Amino acid sequence: MKKVIVGITGNEKEMPPLSGLTYVTVARDLAEGVIAAGGLPVVIPIGTPDLAKDYVGMVDKLLLSGGQNVSPHFYGEKQVIKSDDYLLARDLFELALIEEALKQGKPIFAVCRGMQLLNVALGGSLQQDVRNHWQDQLTGTSHGLQVRSKSRVSHLFHQGSQINSFHRQSIKHLAPDLRVTARDPRDGTIEAVEGRGGLSVLGVQWHPEFLCRDCDSNRRLFDYIVHQL
C-alpha cells in the first residue's frame, strides 16, 4: 500500500550561531510522529511563493510546523511588541502553500505558529502578546483542555487532557471558516480549531510532537492526521 506523503514546512536556523551557515530545520519529533503513524514525511524548505503549487502537488497532506511570530502586517495591524522573532519569507511562502493546499483540496494540519498562520490566511487575527503560556521545561505538560463535544478533537482527547504550552501569541479573532474545538480553561485561549463545512483543516496550539511518545491521545492525533484528515 502506498504511504501517505505528509509535507512538513521547514524553518531556517543558523548553526553554529553567527557562523553564516543556514540550515533547513524541522523538529525530528514531527517527522517521527508521521512515520510512527505509517506516513511518509517530506520536509518542505522555505522557498518563493511560485513554488507552492509544485510542492503541494507532490504531497497528500500539508503539516504547518511551529516557529516564529506571524507578521501582523498580514492581519492589518502594526507590530506592538519588541521582538525580532519574525521571518517574512517564511510567512509569504507558507501563506502560498495554504492557498494552494485549499485550492487543490489537500488537508492541512497546523501546529502552534502553524495554527495561527492558518487563522490569518483564512481572515482571522492574532493576539500579539500573551503571558503565562510558555512552560519552563521542554518536556511535560502545562495545563488541561476544555474540549468541545462532537468535534474531531473530542474523539481524540477527553475533558481535562493535559497538554504543553510554548507560545507567546494566540488567536484573537477567529477566521469565519474555522470553529473552536478546544480552549485553555484558565483564560479561554483557543487551543484547537477545525474547518467548517467540510473544510479539511485541523489546528492545535500545543506541540503534540513533544508528547506523542508518552501520550496515547497525541499518538492517535498523528494517526488521525495521516489516515483520516
URKA-V184334 format. One record per residue. RES is the residue in three letters. PHI is phi as a letter, one per 40 degrees, with the letter a starting at -180 (* if undefined). OMEGA is omega in whole degrees, -180 to 180 (* if undefined). BURIAL is + if it has 9 or more other C-alpha atoms within 8 Angstrom, else -. Layout:
((RES:PHI:OMEGA:BURIAL) (RES:PHI:OMEGA:BURIAL))
This chain:
((MET:*:180:-) (LYS:c:179:-) (LYS:c:175:-) (VAL:c:-180:+) (ILE:c:-180:+) (VAL:b:177:+) (GLY:c:-179:+) (ILE:b:-180:+) (THR:c:-179:+) (GLY:c:174:+) (ASN:b:175:+) (GLU:b:179:+) (LYS:a:177:-) (GLU:c:-178:+) (MET:b:-14:+) (PRO:c:180:-) (PRO:d:178:-) (LEU:g:-180:-) (SER:c:-175:-) (GLY:g:180:-) (LEU:c:-177:-) (THR:b:-179:-) (TYR:b:170:-) (VAL:c:-174:+) (THR:b:172:-) (VAL:a:176:+) (ALA:d:-178:-) (ARG:d:-179:-) (ASP:c:178:-) (LEU:c:179:+) (ALA:c:-179:+) (GLU:c:177:-) (GLY:c:178:+) (VAL:c:-180:+) (ILE:c:-180:+) (ALA:c:179:-) (ALA:c:178:+) (GLY:g:179:+) (GLY:c:179:+) (LEU:b:-178:+) (PRO:c:175:+) (VAL:b:-179:-) (VAL:c:179:+) (ILE:b:-180:+) (PRO:c:177:-) (ILE:c:-180:+) (GLY:b:178:-) (THR:c:-176:+) (PRO:d:-178:+) (ASP:c:178:-) (LEU:c:-173:-) (ALA:d:-177:+) (LYS:d:-179:+) (ASP:c:179:-) (TYR:c:-179:+) (VAL:c:-180:+) (GLY:c:-176:-) (MET:c:-180:-) (VAL:b:177:+) (ASP:c:-178:+) (LYS:a:-178:+) (LEU:b:177:+) (LEU:b:179:+) (LEU:c:-175:+) (SER:c:-179:+) (GLY:c:179:-) (GLY:i:-172:-) (GLN:c:170:-) (ASN:c:173:+) (VAL:c:-180:+) (SER:c:180:+) (PRO:c:176:+) (HIS:d:-174:-) (PHE:c:172:-) (TYR:b:169:+) (GLY:g:179:-) (GLU:b:173:-) (LYS:c:178:-) (GLN:c:-177:-) (VAL:b:179:-) (ILE:b:176:-) (LYS:c:-179:-) (SER:a:173:-) (ASP:b:-177:-) (ASP:c:179:-) (TYR:b:176:+) (LEU:a:-174:+) (LEU:d:-179:-) (ALA:c:179:+) (ARG:c:178:+) (ASP:d:-176:+) (LEU:c:-178:+) (PHE:c:-177:+) (GLU:c:173:+) (LEU:c:177:+) (ALA:c:177:+) (LEU:c:179:+) (ILE:c:180:+) (GLU:d:-178:+) (GLU:c:178:+) (ALA:c:177:+) (LEU:c:180:+) (LYS:c:-178:-) (GLN:c:179:-) (GLY:g:179:-) (LYS:c:179:+) (PRO:c:-180:+) (ILE:b:170:+) (PHE:b:-173:+) (ALA:b:-177:+) (VAL:b:173:+) (CYS:f:177:+) (ARG:d:-179:+) (GLY:d:178:+) (MET:c:179:+) (GLN:c:179:+) (LEU:c:177:+) (LEU:d:178:+) (ASN:c:179:+) (VAL:c:-179:+) (ALA:d:-177:+) (LEU:c:174:+) (GLY:h:178:+) (GLY:c:179:+) (SER:b:-175:+) (LEU:b:168:+) (GLN:c:-171:+) (GLN:c:-177:+) (ASP:a:176:-) (VAL:b:-177:+) (ARG:b:174:-) (ASN:g:177:-) (HIS:b:177:+) (TRP:b:-176:+) (GLN:c:-173:+) (ASP:c:-175:-) (GLN:b:178:-) (LEU:c:179:-) (THR:c:177:-) (GLY:g:-175:-) (THR:b:-174:+) (SER:b:-176:+) (HIS:a:-179:+) (GLY:c:179:+) (LEU:b:169:+) (GLN:b:-168:+) (VAL:b:177:+) (ARG:c:-178:+) (SER:c:177:-) (LYS:f:175:-) (SER:b:176:-) (ARG:d:-179:-) (VAL:c:-177:+) (SER:c:177:+) (HIS:c:-177:-) (LEU:b:-176:+) (PHE:b:178:+) (HIS:c:176:+) (GLN:d:178:-) (GLY:g:176:-) (SER:d:-177:-) (GLN:c:-180:+) (ILE:b:176:+) (ASN:c:-175:+) (SER:a:-180:+) (PHE:b:180:+) (HIS:a:178:+) (ARG:b:172:+) (GLN:b:-178:+) (SER:a:177:+) (ILE:c:175:+) (LYS:b:176:-) (HIS:c:-177:-) (LEU:c:177:+) (ALA:c:-176:+) (PRO:d:-176:-) (ASP:c:179:+) (LEU:b:171:+) (ARG:b:-178:+) (VAL:c:179:+) (THR:b:174:+) (ALA:a:178:+) (ARG:b:169:+) (ASP:c:-176:+) (PRO:c:-179:+) (ARG:c:-175:-) (ASP:a:177:-) (GLY:g:178:-) (THR:d:-180:+) (ILE:c:-177:+) (GLU:b:178:+) (ALA:a:177:+) (VAL:b:173:+) (GLU:a:-177:+) (GLY:c:174:+) (ARG:c:172:-) (GLY:f:177:-) (GLY:g:178:-) (LEU:c:-173:-) (SER:c:176:+) (VAL:b:178:+) (LEU:a:180:+) (GLY:b:175:+) (VAL:b:-179:+) (GLN:c:180:+) (TRP:c:180:+) (HIS:b:-178:+) (PRO:c:-179:+) (GLU:c:179:+) (PHE:c:-175:-) (LEU:b:-168:+) (CYS:c:178:+) (ARG:c:-175:-) (ASP:b:-174:-) (CYS:b:-179:-) (ASP:c:-178:-) (SER:c:180:+) (ASN:c:172:+) (ARG:c:178:+) (ARG:c:177:+) (LEU:c:178:+) (PHE:c:176:+) (ASP:d:180:+) (TYR:c:-179:+) (ILE:c:-176:+) (VAL:c:-169:+) (HIS:b:-173:-) (GLN:b:-176:-) (LEU:d:*:+))
